[in-house]
Amino acid sequence: MPTSKSWIGKKLELHITALGKALLAWKTREELDYFLDAITLTPHTRNTLTDKKLFLEELQKTRLRGWAIDSEESTYGAVCLSMPVFNMYNRVNYAISLSGDPVVYSGNKIDGYLELLRKCAGQISYGLGYRNENEYLRKGN
């Protein structure tokens, strides 16, 4: 449910959201360079990554672990977890997410939410024709 910190249809820059990171982490290096050349990594909180090298490192971590996080980077008091959704061409054009209070996503609680996101993203990806078994299994779907 949206809170006063967020609302349906709220537009945010890609670099400050888990959804944005999930979408960007699976782009080619050429696509990422084009994106980063076109924008300024504007700070929204003290947690916002504003250095392009550090942001690229975060995207690499995101891709390796299979999910993205916004840890109060866009708004204080809000954490977001996101998973990529793959299409039949093994491309990420979509992502899904869960958002909430940092306490909700702390410690061991995060694993249950990530598993829920993995299953949902896997089902949506499958519905879009995604069939790359190795990637599919790595995501836990």
N, C-alpha and C positions, 0 to 999 in steps of 0.2 A: 504494500500500500504506500503511495506517495506520502511524504511528510512535508513539513514546511521547508525542509532543506532541498527538496526535489519535487518535481511535478511532471506529469505526463506531457511530453512534447518539449521539455526543457532542452535547449541546445547548448552544448558545451564543446570546447575544443578537444580534438582527439587525444592530445598528449596528457590530458588531466583525467581521463576516464579509463576504467577497466575495459569498457566496450571498445574504445578507441585503440587501446593497446592490443586487444585481441584481434582487431581488424588489421592493424599495422604489422604485427609480429610475423605474419605469414606472407607478407609482401616480398617481392624481390628486392635486392639491394638497390637496383636502379630505381624502382618505385619509391623506396624509402628516401634515397638521396633527393629525388625530385620533390617529395613531400617536405623534407627538412629544409631544402633550399628555399621553399616558398613561404615558410612560416617563421614566426618567432615563438619560442617556447615561453609564453607569458606565465609568470607566477600567479597563482590564485591563493595558495596557502604557503606556509614555510616548507611543506612537504612536496611541493610541485617540483618536478625535475625541469630545470631550465638550461642545462648543459646538454648539447646535442650528443656528445660522446656518451655521457651517462644514460641518456634516454635510449640510445641504440643498445647499450649494454642491458638495460631493463627489458627491451624488446627481445633480445637474445635469451634472457632468463625466462621470459614469458613463453617463448616458443619451446624451450627445452622442457619446462615443467608442464606445458600444455594448457595453462590458464593464466589469466591476468588479474591484477589487483590494483585498485585505487585506494590507497590507505590515507584518507583525508587529504588527497592531492587537489581535489576540486572544491571540497567543502569540509570545514571542520565538523566533526561529529558524524561523518558519513563514510562508510567503507563499502566498496563494491567489488564483487568477484565476477569474472566473466570467462566464458568459454567460446572458442571459435566454432562456427558452423561451416562445414565443408560442402561444396557442391559436387556435381558429378565430374567436374574437371579438376578436382582436388584443390580448388581455390576457396579462399575465405572471403566471402562478400557479406557475411552476416555474423552476428554474435549474439549470445544471450547473457543475461546477468541477473544477479541478486544484489540488492543494496540494503544496508541497515546500519545500525549503531555499531561502533567498534567493539563493544562488549559482546555483541551477538556473534561476531566473526573472530573472536580471540581464541587462542590456544587450540585444544583438540576439537572444538566445535566446528572449525573450518572444514575438517575432513568430510563430515556429513553433508555440508552444503556443496562442497566440490563434487562429491559423488552424485548428488541430485543434478547438478549442472551437467556433469559428464553424460549421464543417462539421457537427459533432455536434448543436449546438443547432438548426441549420437543418433537419437531417433529422428531429429529434424534433418541431420545430414543424410541419413539413410533415405528418408523421404525425398530428398533432393537428388538422389542417385549416387551418393558417395559410396564407393565400394573398395577403397584402399584398405585392405585388411590389417596390414601392419600398423598404420596410423590409427585405425579404428580401435584395435585392441590396446595400443599404447595409451589411448585416452581412457581406457577402462569401460568402454561402451559394449 
